[in-house]
Amino acid sequence: MKRHKPPALPDSMFGWIIPLIKINQQQLVDNVGLDAVVMLQFIVMAIKLFSCCSFFGVVALIPISVTRGNITEANVTSTLDRLAITVLEDASHSLIAYLIFMYLFCFLTFFFLHQNFRTFLFLRSEYLLRLSKTLPCRSVMVTGIPRRLRTDEALADYYQHLGIGQVESAHVVRHIRNLNSLLKKRASALANLEKAYALYWGNPCPIPDYDPDRILDDAQLYQRVEMQQRAIEQDGNAIREQNATFLSGLVDLPGRLSHASGRKTRRPQIRPGWYNFCGKKVDMIDYYTEKFDDLDRQVCEARQSGEFEMTNVGFVTFQHMSSALIASQIAINPDPFNCRTMGAYEPRDVLWYNVIIRGRERLVRETLVWAVTILLSFFWIFPISAFSTLTSVDTLQRVFPKLVDAADDSPILQSIIQGLIPTLAVNIFMAILPLIFDALGHIQGIRARSAIAEATFSKYFFFLLFNVVLVFTIASTITKTIEELINHPAEVANLLGTTLPAVAPFFINYTILQGMLLMPMGLLLFGALIVRGFTHVFLCKTPRDYAQNRTPWSFDYGTGYPAPLLIFIIVLEYSTISPIILLFGAIYFCITYIVYKYQFLYVYFRPYDANGAAWNMVFPRVIVGMIIFQLTMIGLFVLKKYIVLGVLCVPLIVITVLFKLVMDAAYKKNCEHLPMQLLRDKVSRLPTHHDAAKETSSSKSHDTASTPPSLAATPATDSDNDSSDDDDSSHDDDQAKKLVDSASSAQNRWQRAVHFASSKASLQPQTSDAASLRPGQPLERSQSRHKRVVLDEDDYEAIPDRRTDYRQPPMMLNPGILDTGFKKYGNPALVGVLPQLWLPVKCPASGEIRQPLDRSKRLSSSQLHNERGQSSGHLASDLARMLRRAESAARHRAASTLTGIGGEESGSGSHHSNRSVVPVDTHSNRHEPLAKEDDNKAP
């Protein structure tokens, strides 16, 4: 990373843990965004809660079970059973202690939830105030646009005349289904063309004087020289000779490739039929060059045609964030479903192929997806029930009697069979679900990637809660319950009171397995190593393949949130049934905090941020978990024949519901929108240009004394460059530390948020673009044609290695479009940056240390010309023709040299020619148009 680089960690076995924990919250916000910080705050809340609860559980509840329980009962078979509430006698007065601590645990949960809610609101407000000038904060998404407003100008004019603020721009989304297909085909043809060059020259290319930038420069100038030579053909031999000499220099470079590599290079061939297995062999470079050139021409013409149908969805960007806040919270149009306005997603977050789905189609999709989800919920019961029966000794005795007999002699084997195997089976089986839910989210027509993550979060958590907690608990005892119901119908209540808590050992093992095994394995990234290792060895051929394979993944909050949240609810539910689980729950969240914090800072890439929206989904689910916990305790007290305690639990449910309602009434609106007062206070603190000039002219006036120095220096604008951010970084860090260490009252917290956001420079510094090549300007030989394109909002900078130099960003967000330049709302298929031809990299010398490409070789997205006149399709064609002509010229020189050698051998007194023989490929296909044209032009 170039900016906001996380501190380097020690490379010792465990020495990196303490420095990682010491990284403060402000660094986390700057480096990984608010989504990650909010998730870590939830984990910290769980650590605090379960650490406090585990103290009371170990000191108070466990001694009660050990000293007052009846351990001679038949259902007490393990040490964990002796520590649970199960061992207490029916109607024992010791159950009163469990009621008291249930109230205590619930009120501690209320306290930490309220504290975490306020912390979230403070962080979110501070974060949004710092981003108030960015595009997403000043924009809204409009759905249900009437036909008369379905142009950019009409939509902008409509919102301009509403009187809520100046409109900066408006964009109505277009239908581009055919263009998406062309972009995918173009990207596929380009990938195959790059593979052909990699097969021909090798990647890395071992030729000493190989230079991909020089080759592409030659290809770009090749056509210009040919046109110039034809234009001045009658002007004299001198000019013709000069151009011929220059052209010879251009074509000699590819011609020297075979000679310098020390081996005979054979042009790759391919069968263009069905999956490359049928048809006559053709030259691979020529075939994919023509295919790519044709698709590139079609893409460029389609993008410039402007003949796209307008949809009923658009984006409006205002000059100020306050206008967007007002527009997203008021009724815009009196007609039903017209001009529904909401806060806009980031441009990189938008799923443009789902935005264009119409309302009726979206409704049908949502209905079908939810129907599939409900059916999946019921069908998933059967495998989970099968796994749960493995925890029953009676079931194992009937199915695997020999295995049970062997386990009786080995306590370790018995623990593995009854504890580890069912837990692993459930975890593996449930890991399939996120993939299904992600696919359902795309089918459902959800408009943003973050919204799909939220939908996956919702569905996946429901599955985990329903199948792992409820179904597993019931299914593990259902067989025995039915048998007892038939034989002794009056004993059902006693049976449920003793068998339902009997599943607690499984969930203790589940928590231990998650915390001690599965979560630490996240640091090893076994899945990524296996997948990427296989791809690297067997599938990667070109520099783009290697760069794409090494692109950092983004953290999937839809999969990452449900597992810790489920553990939170499990630990809370069994906190009084088996208090030892509180200790393992605290350990689990401590390990989870370390693993997730490391992954956020050093492993995963943040392509977009949802401003911590997931907390709005976490809070109500914690409340649901608390109600399940309270209902469980009511049933347990009733079944333990202490009905009074069960009745005394009912007020706690009422208190929990009231707590949820009060928190929603107090904070829900502020969770969805930034309070206008904070934005107003920030604007009032910013100096005007007149005030800034006045302070500059007067060295020390009373205005300077009344205005904070950080505000008097420079107002926070979008035009702040990298250098200003770097110069002020130390001052901003000191200021952030003072803010965090200040008083914690509510009024001071909001004032600090406003003050910090006002004095802080823009969170997203603007990159400094290099000078672009204007149309018609000659390309200098010192300029690099194949520039590196970096993600504008990206701090990551990869170091070139042996097989790739990371010249271009990957294509992870939109097929056929580079992940760069998303600074405005518009379908990337229309305004995105197209990938360019990426030749093999040069093989580094022995012992050479590769460095990142310098700033002169980077090119901003605004400087890339996607017009047909400078398209990469013509560039690829020029390169192929130049290469063919070079090979043809080399063959002529080789034939002339051989003729000369034969003449010298037959004559006397002749000296040998000192011109080297360049070995060329004689297996080239001569029947392709490129080959014919170049052979005819050969000198």
N, C-alpha and C positions, 0 to 999 in steps of 0.2 A: 504494500500500500504506500502511496506517495504522501497522503495526508491522513490524519487521524489514525496513525499506525499504532496498533496495540503494543505494549511493551514486550520486549523479548523475554521469554521464560527460560530458566535454567534447564539444562538437559539431563540432570540427574534423575534417578528413579522416581523419587517423590518430592524433590526440591522445588518443583514447579507449582505445587498446590498452594502454598502460602502466598507467593507473589500473585497467583491468579485470584485468590480470594480478596487480596488487598486492592485490586482494581476497582476504583470507585464508580458510583452510579453515573456521574457526568461523563466519564470516559465511555461507559457502555452506551449511553444515549447517542453520543457523537459517532461511535464506531458501528453499532449494530442496529440502531433505531429503537423506537418506542415499543414495538411488538415484543422484541426479545426482553427488554427491561421489564415489561409488565409481567411476562411469564416468569422471569426470575423472581420478581417481587411476590408472586403467588407461592413459589417454592419456599422463599424465605418465610412467608407467613405460616406455611405448613410446618417448617422447622420450629418456629417459635411456639406454635400451638401444641404440637405433639411432644416437644421437649417439656413444656410445663405439665401437660397431661400425664406423660410417662412418669414424672416424678411422683405424682399422687397415686398413679396406678401401682407403681413398684413399692412405694412406701406404705400405702394404705390398703388398696384393694387386694393385692396378691397375698399379703399376710392374713387377711380375713379368710380368703379361700383356703389357705394352707392350715390355719389353726381351727377354723370352724366347720370345714367341709368334711363330708363323709367319703373317704377315699376307698372304702371297701365295696362300693357299688360295682356292679358288673360293667357298667359303661365307662368306668375310669380305667383306661388302658395305657395311658402315656403320661409323661411329666406335664405336658401342656394341659391335659385334662384336669390335673390336680390344681392348676393355677387359675382355672376358669370358674365362672359362676355356677357351672353345672354341679359341682360337688356339694353345694349348699342344700340343706334339707328344705322340704316344702314348708312354706309359711314361716321360715326362719326370720328372726328379727335382724339378722345380719344383712338381709336384703335392703334394709333401710339405707345402709351406707352406699349401696349401688344407686339408689334413687338420688341421694344427695350429690354423688359425684356425676351422675348423668346431668343434673342441673348445672353443676359447676363446669363440666366440659362444654355444654351448650352455650353458657354465658361467656366462657373464654372464646369460643368460636365467634359469637356475636362481636366481642370486643376486637378481635384481630381482623374480622371481616370489615368492620367499620373503619378501623385504622388503615387497612390496605385500600379501601375505597377512597378515602381522602387522599392518600398518597398517589393513587392512580390519577385522580382529578388534577392534583397539583402538577404531576409530571406531564400529563396530556396538555394542560393549558400552557405550561412553559414551552413545550415542544411545538405546539401550533402557533404560539406567538412568534417564535423564532422563524417559523416557516410561513409567516403571514403574507409574504410577498411572492411566494412560489406559485407556480401555475395551478396545482390541484387545490390549494386553499382559496384561490380567487375564482374557481370555476364551479359550475353546476352542470348536472346532466338532466336533460329534458326529454321526457317520453310523451308519446301521444301528441306529437306536433301536427296540427291541421295542415291540409294540403297547401293552403295559401301562404304558409310560413316555411315551406320546405325548400328554402334556399338560404345560403349563409347570410346574405344581405337582409332578407326579410326577417329572419330570426333575430339577428343583431338589432335591427330597427325596432322590433316588437319589445324586446327587453329594455332597450334604451329609453323608450317612451313610457315605461312603467314608473319612472321616477325614483328608482331605488339605487341608481348609481350609473357611472359611465361604463359602457361596454367596450372592452378592448377587442374582442374577436368572437366569432361564432362559427361553428362547423356542424353541418348536417351530415350524418353518416350516410354513405352511399352503398348500394348493392354491388358487390364485386366478385361474385362467385366464380366466374370464368377466369378472372385475373388470378385468384388464389391458385387455381389449378395450373395456370401457366407458370406462376412463380415456383411451384413445387417441381414442375418439369424442368425449368431452367436451372434450379439448384441441383437437380439430379444430373443433368447433362454437364454442368460445371464440375461436379464432383468426379464424374467419370473422365472428363478431360484432364483434370489434375492428376487422377490416378494413372492415366496414360503417360503423362510426362514423368511421373514418378517411376513408372516401370521402365521408361526409355532411358532416363538419365540417372535413376537411382535417387533415393531420399534417405540420407543426405547424399548430395552429388559429390563424388570424390575428385572431380576435375579441378586442378589447382587454380586456373584463372576463371572459373565459373562465377558469375555474378548475376543473380536473377533480376536485380534492378537494372543492370546494364542491358540485359537481354530485352526486357520490356521497353526500355527506352529506345532500343534499336527497332523493335516492332512498331512502336508508335511513329517513329520517323521514317520507317520504310515506305509507307504509302505516300508521304509527303515528297520524298526524294523521287519516287517513281513518277508522280504527277509533274514534278518540276522538270525531270529529265525529258518527259514527252513534250512539255510546253516549250522548251528551249532547244529542241533537237536541231533546229535549223540555224541556231545562233553561232555556231562555230565549234571546231574540234576542241578548243582549249577548255571551254565550259563543260563539254561532254566528257572530256577526259577527267576533269576535276570531280564531277559527279560520279563517274564510274569508279574512281579511286575511293571515294567515300562509301559508295555502295559495296565495294569489295571489302572494306573494313567492317561493314555491318554483317555481311553474310559470312565472313570468315570466322566469326565468333562461334556460332553453332557448329560450323564445320570442323572446328578444332576439338570438339567434345570427345569424339571417339579416339582421336589421336592422344589426347591428354590423359584419358582414363586408362589407357593401356589395354583395352579390350575392345572387341568388336561389338558395337551396339546394334541390336536388332530392333527395329521399330515394332511395337506391340500390335497385334492383330486381334480381331474380335469377330464373332459371328452375330450379326445384328438381328437374328430371328428371335424365336420364343425363348425368353430368359437366357439369351446369349448361347443357346445350344443348337440352334438351327440356322441355316443360311450359309452363303458363301463367305469366306473370311475376307474382311476388308481391313484397311489400315485404321487402327483405333484412334490415333490422333486426328486424322483427317475426318473420320466419321463423326466423332463427338465435337470437333470444331465446327463443322457445318450445322450439326444439330443445335449446338449452343448458340451459334450466330443467329440461326433462324428463330429460336425461342427468345433470345435477347431482343431481337427486332420486334417480335410480337408483344413482348412485355412493355417495351418502351412506347410502342404505338398505342397500346391499350391504356397505359398510364396517362398519356398526353391527350387521348381522345376526348375525355370529359363526358362521354356518353354513358353515364351511370344513373340508375334510378335512385331518387332520393327516398330515404326511409323516414319513419316518424320519430327518430331518435337523434338528438343533437347535443352539443356541448357549447355552453356560453361562458366566456371568460370576462370577468369584470376587471376594472383597474384596481379595485380595493377589495380586501377580504370581507369587509363589512357588508358590501352589496351581495356577495355570494351567500353570506349567512342569512341575510334577510330573505333572499329569493328562495332559499331551501326550506324556510319555515313558514311561509305564507301561502295562501291560495292564489294562484296566478290567473287562472282562466275560469270563468263561470260555467263553462260547458263541462259535463262529466267526462273524466278521463283525459281531458285536453291539457297539454302543457304541465304535466306533473313534474315538479322540479325537486331534485335532491342533490346532496353534495356529490361532487364528481370524484371518481377514482383517479389514481395516477395513470398517465398514458400507458406506462408499461404494464399496469395491472389490468387493463381492459382486455377482455376477450372479444375482439372485433367481429368474429364470425358468429358470436351469440348475441351481440348487440342488435343485429338487424332482424332477429326473430320477432315476428309480430305477436300481438297480445293473445289472440285466439290459439295460435300454434303453441305459444309458451304455456298457456293454461293446460292444453292437452298434454304437453310434455311433462309438466309438473304432476298432473294426475297420474300418468303412467308410471313415472319414477317413484312416487309415493306408494302406488300399488305394489310395485316390485319390491320396494323396501319392506313393506308390511309382510308380504309373502316370504321374503327372505328371512325375516325375523322368526317366523314360525317354523320354516324348514330348518333353520339353524339350531332349533331346539334338540333335534334328534342326535346329531353328533356330540353336542355338548352334554346331553344326558348320558350318552354312552361313555364319555370320558369320566363323568362324575361317578359312575358305578364302580370305577376302579378304586375309589377310596373306601369302598365297603368290603370288609373281610369276607362276609357271607357270599357276595357276588364272586369274588376271586376264588373262593373255595369251590364254588360250583363250576367255574369256567377253567381255572388253572389250579387243580388241587395239588399237584406236585410242586408247583412254584410256591404255594402257600406253606406247604410242609417244609420246604427249604428255607423259607423266610422265617419260620418259627425258630430255627436254630441260629439265625444270623440277624441281629437287630439292625445292622447297617443295610442289609438287603431288604428288610421289611420297610425301613424308612424310605428307601429308593422307590420301592414298588408303590407304596401308598402315598408318598409325598411328592417325589420329584417327577415321576413319569406322568401322572395326570396333569400336573401343573405345566410341564413342558408341552404336553399334547394340546392343552387349551390355548397356551400362548401361540404356538405355531399355527393352529387352526384359525385363531382370531386375527393373525397377521395378514391373512388374505383379504380381509374385509376392506381396508383402506383403498386398495387398488380398485375394487368393485365400486366403492362409493365415489371415488374420483371420476371414474368413467360415467357413472350415473349423473354426477354434477354437470359434466359437459353435455350429456344428452338432455338434461333438464332445461338447458338454455340459460344458465346463470351467466351474468354479464362480466364478471371479474374473477381473476384468479384468487384473490383474497376471499371473495364470497364463496367460491367453491371450497376453499379450505374451511370456512365456517360451516358450510353445509356438511362436509365430511366430518368435521368435529361433532356436529349435532347428531348425525346418524350413527357414527362409530361409537360415541359415548353411550347412546341409547342401547346399542347392541351389547356393549360391554356390561352395562348395568343390568340389562334384562337377562342376558344369557349367562354371564359369569357369576353375578351375585344372586339373582332370583332363581333362574332355572336350575343352575348348578346346585343351589342349596336345597331346592325341593326334590330334584331328581335323585340326589344322592340318598334320600330317605324314603322315596315313594314306594319302593318294593316292600320294605319292611313295614311301612305304614299300612299298605293294603293287606298284608298278612295278618297283622294285629287287628285290623278292623274286622276281618272275617272271623277270627278266633275269639277276640275279646272286644266287642264294640264299646264297652264302657270305659276302656283304658286308653282311648284315643287322645284325650287331653293330656294325660300323663306322658304318653309316648311323644307327642309333639314338643312338650316342654323339655324333654331330655335329648331329642334327636336334632332339633333345629340348631342349637348351639354346638352340636357335635361336628359341624362343618368348619368350625373356627380353626382347627389345625391346618386345614387345606389353605385357608386364606392367609394364615401366618406363613406357611410355606410359599404361597404365591407372592407375598410381600418380600420375603427373604430372597426368593429367586429373582424377582425384578430388581431389587436393590443390589444384591451381591454378585449377580451373574450377568443378567441381560443389560442392565444400565452401564456397568463398567465396560462391557463389550462394545458399547457405542464409541468409546475412545479408540478402539482398534479398527473400527470401520471394516469389519470382515466382508460385509456385503459389497461395499464399494471396491474393496481390493480385489475381490473375486471377479466382479463384473468388468471393472476397468482393466484388470490384469489380462483377462481373456481377450478383451477388445484390443488392447495394446499389442498383444503378441500375434493374434490371428486375423484381425480385421482392419487395423489401421495401416494405411499405405502412404497417404499424403500428409503434408504439414497441417492441413485443415483437420484431417482425421485425428491426428495426435493432439492438436490444440483443443478440439471439441471434446475429446475423451478426458482431458485434464481440466476442463472447466469446472470450477467449484459448484457444487449443488446448493440449492437454496433449502432452508429448513422448512419442512412441511408442518405447519401448525395444526392442520387438520388431523394429522397422525400423532404429532408430538404432545398435544395437550391432553387427549382423553386418558392416556395411561396414567400420568401422575394424578389426574383428577379422580380416576377410579380408585387408585390406591388411597387417596385422601378420604373418600367416602367409605371404603372398606375398613380402614383403620378407625374412623369415627364410629362406624356402626358396631364394630366389635370391641370398642374401647372399654366397655364395662362388662361385656360377656367374657372376654379373654384379655385382660389388661396388658399382658406381655406384648401384644401386638403394637401397642403405643411406642415401645422402645424400638422395635424394628421399623415402624413407620418413620420415626425421627431419623434413624440411620439411612433409610431409603431416600428421604428428601435431602439429606446432607450430600449423599453421593450424587443424586440427580442434579443438585445445584452445581457441583463441580463439573460434572460431565457436560451439562447444557451450557454453562458459562464458557467452558473451553471451546465447545463446538461453535457457539455464536461468534466468538472472537477470532478463532484461528482456523476454522474448517469451512463453515458455510458462508455463502454469498447472499447479500440482501438486495434482490432486484427491485423491490418496492416495499412500501410500509403502509399498514392499515391503521396507524395511529392508535394501536392498543385496543382495537375493537373487540378482541376476543374476551376481554375481561367482562364485557356485558353478557357473554354466554357462560362464563365460569360462575359468576355470582349466583344466578338462579339455580344452577345445578348443584351447587354446594347446599343451598337451602333444601332442595329435594332430598339430597343425601341425609340431611339432618332430620327431616320428617320421617324417612325410612328408619333411621336409627331410633327415633322416639316411638314409632309404631312397633318396632321389634321389641323394645323394652316393655311396652304395654302388654303385648302378648306374652312375653316371658314372665312378667309378674303375675298375670292372670293364671297362666299355666302352672306357676309355682304356688298357686292357691293363696296369693297375697293380693286380693282384689283391690284393697285400699290403695296400695302403691300404684297399681295400674291406673286407678282413677286420678291419682295425684299427678300422673304424667300428662293428662289431657291439657291442663293449662299451659304446659310447655309447648305443645303444638300450636296453641292459639298465639302464644308469645312469638313463636317463630314466624308464623304467617304475618302477624302485625309488624314484626321487624322487617320482613321483606317489603311490605307495603309502604312503610315509612321511608325506607332507603330508596325505593323507587320514586316516591314523591319528592324526596329531597335532592337526589343526585342524578336521576335518569336523564333529565333534560340536559344537564351539563355534560353528561357522558356522550351525548349525541352531537352537541353543538358547543362551540366556544362561547362563553358569556360575552355579550357585547361590551359590558363595562370594562373588562380586561383589555379588549382591543382598543377601546376609546382611551383608556389610561396609557396604553403603549403609544398611541399616536400623539397624545398630548405631551408625552415626554420626549418625543423625537424633535431635534432642532430643525428649524426651517433653513433654507439657503441664506436668507437675510441674516438670521441669527448667527449662522456659522461664519459668514463674512464679517459680521460685526465683532465676533470673538477673535477672529484672526487679526483684525486691524488693531484692536485694543488688547494689549498683552495681558493685563490683569484687571478686569473690570468687575463690577458687582454682578453682572450677568454670568461671568465665568464662575464666580463663587457660588451662585445659586443653582448652577447646572452641573451635574456630575461630569467629571473629566471625560469619562468614556462616551458620554452623549455629546459633549462639545466637540469631540474630535471629528467624527464623520457619521452621518446618518446611515443606518443600515439599509442599503439599497441592493437591487439585483445586480448592479454592475460592479460589486466588490470583486477584486481579482484575487488570485492566489497569493500574491505577495502580501497584500494587506491582511489576509487571514493568518498567514504565517507570522507576520510581525506582531500581531495582537494576540497570538495564542497563549503566551505566558501570562499576559494581563488577564485574559478571559479565564484561564484556569484558576488564577488566584481569586478572581471575582466569584467564580462558581463555588470555590471552597468556602469563601466567606458566607455565601448564601446558604449553603448546606448546613453550616455550623451556627446559623443565626437562631433567633427565637422561633418556637414552633406554634405560635398562636395562629388561628385561621386567617386573621387580617394580614399579619406579617407575611404569611406564606404566599398569599395572592399578590401582595405588593412586591415580594421578591421575584415572583414569576414575571410580572410586568417589567420590573427594573432590569432583570437579566435579559429578557427577550429584547428590550429596547436597546441595550448596550452591546449585545452580541452581534457580530457580523452574520451575514446570511449563512445558513447551515450548508448550503450547496454552493461552493465557490465556482465561479465561472472559469472555464478553461480559456487559455490564450491561444487563439488559432493562428496557425502559420499562414503566410501569404499564399493565396490560391492562384491557380493558373487561369487567367481569364481567356475566354474564347478568342482565338486568333493570335494569342501570344505564343511565340516560339518557345519550345521546351528546351531549357538549358541542359547541357550534359551533366552538370553537377546536381540537378534536381532528381529526386527519387520518384519514379513513376508509381512504384508499388508501395505506397505509404501505409503506415500502420494506422488503423482506425480504432480509436479507443472509445469506450462507452463514456459519454459526456459526463454523467453523474457518477462515474465509477472511479474509486480510488485505487483499484487493484492494478498492479503492473507485474506481468510475468517475465521471468528471466529466460531468454532463449536457451534451448538445449540442443542436443545433437540432431533431433528430427523435426523441430519446429521453432520458428522465431516469433510466433504469436502476433503476426502482422495485422490480422483482422479479428474482430470479435466473433464469438460463436453465434449460432442461429438457434437459440434455445427457446425464445419467446414466440417467434412467428416464423413458420417455415418459409425459407427462401429470402428472408430479410435479416440483415445483421442487427444484433442487439445494440444499437447505438442511435443517437439522434432523436430519441423520443422526448422532445422538448415542447411539443404542441399536440393538440388533439387532432387526429387525422388517422385514417386507417393506414397502418404501416405498408400495406400492399400498394398504396398510392404515394405516400410521402417517405417511406422508409428507405434505407440505404441498401442497395443491391450488392451482393458479394461479387468481388472481382477475381480474376484469374490469379491463383496462388501457386507459383512455381516451386519446385523442390528447393530446399535450403542447401547452402554450401557446407560441405563436411568441414568441421573445425579442425585446425591443426592440433597436433599432439600437445597436450598440456594447456591448450588455449582455454581461458575462462570467458564464457559468454556473458555479455552485459546487456541490460535492457536497451532497446533501440532508443537513440537520443531523441530529443524533442523535434529536431529537424525532420525526422522520418515519420512523424505522426501528422495525421491530417484530420481536421474536424469534419463532422458529417456535413456541415454547410458548404464545404469546399468540394465535395464529391459531385461530379457532374454525371447525372444519369440520362442525359439526353442521348439520342441515337448517334449524334455526330461524334461523341466521345465515349461511346459505350464499350464495355469490355468484350462484346461480341465481335466488333470490328477489330479490336486489339488481338483477340485470339486468332482471327482469320489472318491478320497480317503476320503474326508470329508463325503460324503454320506455313504460309507461303514463303516467308523468309527462310524457314528451316528447310523446306523443300528445295528452294533455289540454292541454298548453301550446299546441300548434299549433291545436287546436280553439278554445281560448279566444282565440287571436290572430285566427282567422278571424271569430269573433263580434264582436270589437272592431273589426276592419276593416270588417265589414258595417255595424255601428252607426255608425261614423264616416262611411262613405259615405252612409248614410241621413240623418245629421245635416247633412252638407254639401249634399245635395240639398234639404233643407228650408230651409236658410239662403239658398240661391240663389233659392228661390221666394218667401221672405218678406222683408220690409223691416225694417231696424233690428236684425237679428240679427247677433251676432258669431260669428266662426269658432272652432271648437273647437281648442284648443291641444294636443290629444292626438295623438301621433305615430302614423303608420300602420306597422304591422309587417308586412312582406311575408312570406308563408308559402307553403309548398309546397301546390299544388293537385293534384299528381300522385300523391298517396299512394293506396295500394291500400286501399279501404274494405271489402274482403271478408274481411279477417283478423279473428280474434276480438279481438285487442288493439285494433284500430282501432274495431270496433263498440262495445266496452265504453267506450272513452274518449270517443267522440263522444256517446254517450248520457249520460255523466256531465258533459259540458261545461256550464259555467254559462251 
